[in-house]
């Protein structure tokens, strides 16, 4: 458990910097959060660290009220529930989160062992929706936590089918855990929590979604699972960034092949053509037992 001063220091850093902030993470790892924040406030931290501080006058009052009111919990590396085996693999190049906001009573460390990320196009086809639903359902029946981004299309189908199988799922958000994006998923997110899953974000309470945050979230979607499955993805789909991050982290990457005439399958088909992903047409093709490499 973090001390009061450590908690306040990490809350400040989450407010003051836009993730990922690899230089700040490395500085905190060496000096500890309290000393690191003191040096940042006094301007004596290295230039690389100070350059990642975009909001030096950040206030944490709203965050403290959210914690006191039970709106959400804050997980830090000082907590037993911190998923070290997953997140430490991000290393300096990707940026380990300074802390994570969570909603739900489940254990993040336990839920991510084992876990598989299932993601893909928001403008998914009926084929993609069916495949995502089948994968989510069968993974849940096998006792695997399904991780996804909570978006429309493939993400939604993966979450809903996992819940239909009485499984547990993790939604990794690009905004504060007190906000619902997309807005029509309010009930879905509540069901995730009620069934023992989690809403997870490295963004403070009240933070709105933004393009840069969707991109930064990709590394967490890749890191929190032993394997990533891309169901459908166009040539510019954000899901491809998740696949790239997973490959860089040494995770297994799978792709569901689609029609060569389908726009929503062009990106994932290219992953398969270049060998960046392995073909998966059923849960039996996904190796989720292998530990973090």
ZAMARGU-4260 file (C-alpha; in steps of 0.2 Angstrom, whole numbers, plus 5000, padded with zeros to 4 digits):
<rodrens>
0) 5000/5000/5000 | 5007/5017/4996 | 5009/5030/5010 | 4998/5046/5010 | 5013/5056/5002
5) 5016/5043/4989 | 4998/5043/4984 | 4997/5061/4983 | 5014/5062/4973 | 5007/5049/4960
10) 4990/5058/4959 | 5000/5074/4954 | 5010/5065/4941 | 4995/5058/4933 | 4988/5076/4932
15) 5004/5085/4927 | 5010/5073/4913 | 5001/5066/4897 | 5005/5047/4896 | 5016/5039/4891
20) 5029/5048/4901 | 5044/5036/4900 | 5057/5049/4907 | 5046/5052/4922 | 5043/5034/4925
25) 5062/5030/4925 | 5065/5045/4937 | 5052/5039/4949 | 5059/5022/4949 | 5076/5029/4954
30) 5070/5042/4967 | 5053/5037/4972 | 5037/5047/4969 | 5039/5059/4983 | 5057/5064/4980
35) 5054/5065/4962 | 5039/5076/4963 | 5049/5088/4975 | 5063/5089/4962 | 5050/5092/4948
40) 5042/5106/4958 | 5058/5114/4962 | 5064/5113/4944 | 5079/5102/4948 | 5074/5087/4939
45) 5083/5083/4922 | 5077/5092/4907 | 5069/5076/4899 | 5058/5074/4915 | 5053/5092/4915
50) 5049/5092/4897 | 5035/5078/4900 | 5027/5089/4913 | 5013/5098/4903 | 5002/5104/4918
55) 5014/5109/4932 | 5000/5118/4942 | 4989/5102/4942 | 4978/5100/4957 | 4972/5083/4964
60) 4957/5089/4975 | 4945/5081/4963 | 4955/5065/4963 | 4955/5064/4982 | 4936/5067/4983
65) 4934/5052/4971 | 4945/5041/4981 | 4936/5046/4997 | 4919/5044/4989 | 4922/5027/4982
70) 4920/5032/4964 | 4936/5023/4960 | 4952/5016/4966 | 4970/5020/4962 | 4982/5006/4959
75) 5001/5010/4961 | 5017/5000/4960 | 5017/5000/4979 | 5001/4989/4979 | 5000/4970/4979
80) 4987/4971/4966 | 4999/4980/4953 | 5002/4968/4939 | 5021/4968/4939 | 5023/4954/4927
85) 5013/4962/4914 | 5017/4981/4915 | 5036/4980/4919 | 5038/4973/4901 | 5033/4990/4894
90) 5050/4996/4899 | 5056/5014/4895 | 5053/5013/4877 | 5034/5011/4879 | 5031/5020/4896
95) 5025/5010/4911 | 5010/5019/4918 | 5013/5029/4934 | 4997/5023/4942 | 4981/5016/4936
100) 4963/5021/4940 | 4951/5006/4942 | 4932/5004/4945 | 4926/4987/4951 | 4931/4976/4965
105) 4941/4963/4956 | 4960/4961/4957 | 4969/4967/4942 | 4984/4956/4945 | 4973/4941/4946
110) 4961/4945/4931 | 4976/4947/4920 | 4982/4929/4923 | 4977/4923/4911 | 4970/4936/4899
115) 4968/4939/4880 | 4965/4955/4872 | 4952/4954/4858 | 4950/4970/4848 | 4947/4977/4830
120) 4937/4988/4819 | 4923/5000/4826 | 4915/4998/4809 | 4915/4979/4810 | 4905/4968/4798
125) 4892/4955/4803 | 4906/4942/4801 | 4918/4952/4812 | 4904/4954/4825 | 4901/4935/4825
130) 4919/4930/4826 | 4922/4942/4841 | 4907/4936/4850 | 4912/4918/4847 | 4930/4921/4854
135) 4924/4931/4869 | 4912/4917/4874 | 4924/4903/4872 | 4938/4912/4881 | 4927/4916/4895
140) 4921/4897/4896 | 4940/4893/4897 | 4942/4904/4912 | 4952/4918/4902 | 4949/4936/4905
145) 4945/4946/4890 | 4953/4963/4888 | 4947/4976/4876 | 4944/4994/4873 | 4925/4996/4876
150) 4922/5004/4859 | 4909/5000/4846 | 4910/4985/4834 | 4923/4971/4839 | 4926/4978/4856
155) 4908/4978/4861 | 4905/4961/4854 | 4920/4954/4864 | 4914/4961/4880 | 4896/4957/4879
160) 4899/4939/4874 | 4911/4937/4888 | 4898/4943/4900 | 4885/4931/4892 | 4896/4917/4897
165) 4897/4923/4915 | 4915/4928/4912 | 4925/4943/4917 | 4932/4956/4906 | 4943/4972/4907
170) 4939/4988/4898 | 4954/4999/4895 | 4948/5017/4893 | 4956/5032/4885 | 4947/5044/4897
175) 4943/5044/4916 | 4935/5029/4923 | 4920/5040/4929 | 4916/5044/4911 | 4907/5033/4898
180) 4913/5033/4880 | 4904/5029/4869 | 4889/5036/4879 | 4878/5021/4874 | 4889/5009/4884
185) 4884/5015/4901 | 4875/4999/4905 | 4888/4988/4897 | 4901/4996/4909 | 4890/4994/4924
190) 4888/4975/4920 | 4907/4973/4918 | 4909/4979/4936 | 4894/4969/4943 | 4901/4953/4936
195) 4918/4955/4943 | 4927/4964/4929 | 4936/4981/4929 | 4936/4998/4920 | 4955/5003/4919
200) 4963/5020/4914 | 4979/5029/4917 | 4969/5046/4915 | 4963/5055/4930 | 4945/5058/4935
205) 4935/5068/4923 | 4948/5067/4909 | 4939/5067/4892 | 4944/5055/4878 | 4956/5062/4864
210) 4965/5055/4849 | 4982/5055/4858 | 4974/5045/4872 | 4967/5032/4861 | 4984/5029/4854
215) 4993/5029/4871 | 4980/5016/4877 | 4986/5004/4864 | 5001/4999/4874 | 4991/4995/4889
220) 4979/4984/4879 | 4994/4974/4873 | 5003/4974/4889 | 4989/4967/4900 | 4987/4951/4891
225) 4997/4936/4886 | 4991/4937/4868 | 4982/4949/4857 | 4969/4944/4844 | 4964/4956/4830
230) 4947/4951/4823 | 4945/4965/4809 | 4955/4980/4805 | 4956/4991/4791 | 4973/4998/4784
235) 4972/5013/4796 | 4963/5005/4811 | 4970/5009/4828 | 4969/4990/4832 | 4985/4988/4821
240) 4994/4999/4834 | 4989/4986/4848 | 4996/4972/4837 | 5012/4982/4834 | 5014/4985/4853
245) 5010/4967/4857 | 5024/4961/4845 | 5036/4973/4852 | 5033/4967/4870 | 5035/4949/4865
250) 5017/4944/4866 | 5009/4932/4854 | 4999/4941/4840 | 4984/4933/4831 | 4974/4938/4817
255) 4957/4932/4810 | 4958/4931/4791 | 4944/4940/4781 | 4939/4942/4763 | 4952/4950/4752
260) 4937/4961/4746 | 4933/4967/4763 | 4939/4984/4768 | 4938/4980/4787 | 4950/4965/4784
265) 4964/4973/4774 | 4974/4978/4789 | 4973/4961/4798 | 4976/4952/4782 | 4992/4962/4779
270) 4997/4957/4797 | 4995/4939/4792 | 5004/4941/4775 | 5019/4949/4783 | 5020/4936/4797
275) 5017/4949/4811 | 5002/4939/4816 | 4997/4920/4817 | 4981/4914/4809 | 4967/4911/4822
280) 4950/4905/4817 | 4945/4898/4834 | 4950/4899/4853 | 4960/4882/4850 | 4972/4892/4840
285) 4976/4905/4854 | 4990/4901/4866 | 4986/4910/4882 | 4994/4898/4894 | 5012/4904/4890
290) 5018/4917/4902 | 5025/4934/4898 | 5040/4933/4888
</rodrens>
